[in-house]
Amino acid sequence: MTSTDFSKDGINWSHKSVPGLICAYAQRLTNRRKRLGFSQRDLAKMVNVSVNTIQNYESGCLPRGEHFLNLARSL
């Protein structure tokens, strides 16, 4: 790791790497969902999106607008 990188919660963060941040976001989202005991289907219903959309979020696609807010409120 460089001087601008750091590790938190078992995730290596890099201020230089946007893809690294997106990957860390996806990993944290998945971990949080599982810790709360939600299936992807459960979370999809709460956020009002399809299961495929939740899978996309957990693969690194970023939610936007209302979906982002609903996701934040659900977790």
C-alpha positions in Angstrom: 0.0 0.0 0.0 1.1 3.5 -0.6 1.0 6.4 1.8 -2.5 7.4 0.5 -3.9 3.9 0.9 -5.3 2.5 4.1 -7.1 -0.6 5.3 -10.4 -0.5 7.3 -12.8 -3.4 8.1 -10.6 -5.8 6.1 -10.9 -3.7 3.0 -7.9 -2.0 1.3 -8.9 1.5 0.3 -7.0 3.6 -2.2 -7.6 7.3 -2.7 -6.0 7.0 -6.2 -8.2 4.2 -7.4 -11.9 4.9 -8.1 -12.4 1.3 -9.3 -10.9 0.2 -5.9 -13.4 2.4 -4.1 -16.3 1.0 -6.1 -15.2 -2.5 -5.5 -15.0 -1.7 -1.7 -18.5 -0.2 -1.9 -19.9 -3.3 -3.5 -18.2 -5.5 -0.9 -19.5 -3.4 2.0 -23.0 -3.5 0.5 -23.0 -7.2 0.3 -21.5 -7.7 3.8 -24.1 -5.3 5.3 -27.0 -7.1 3.6 -25.8 -10.5 4.8 -25.1 -9.2 8.4 -28.7 -8.0 8.5 -29.9 -11.4 7.3 -31.5 -10.1 4.1 -31.5 -12.0 0.8 -31.0 -10.2 -2.4 -34.8 -10.6 -3.0 -35.6 -9.1 0.4 -33.4 -6.1 -0.3 -34.8 -5.7 -3.8 -38.3 -5.4 -2.4 -37.3 -2.8 0.2 -35.5 -0.7 -2.4 -38.2 -1.2 -5.0 -35.9 -2.6 -7.7 -35.4 -6.0 -9.3 -33.1 -8.7 -7.9 -30.9 -8.3 -10.9 -30.4 -4.6 -10.0 -29.3 -5.6 -6.5 -26.9 -8.1 -8.1 -25.6 -5.3 -10.2 -25.0 -3.1 -7.2 -23.2 -5.9 -5.5 -21.0 -6.2 -8.6 -20.0 -2.6 -8.5 -22.7 -0.6 -10.3 -23.6 2.4 -8.3 -27.3 3.2 -7.5 -28.6 6.7 -8.4 -31.2 9.0 -7.1 -34.2 7.6 -5.3 -32.7 4.1 -5.4 -29.6 5.2 -3.6 -31.7 6.8 -0.9 -33.9 3.7 -0.5 -30.9 1.5 -0.4 -29.3 3.7 2.3 -32.6 3.7 4.4 -32.9 -0.1 4.1 -29.4 -0.8 5.3 
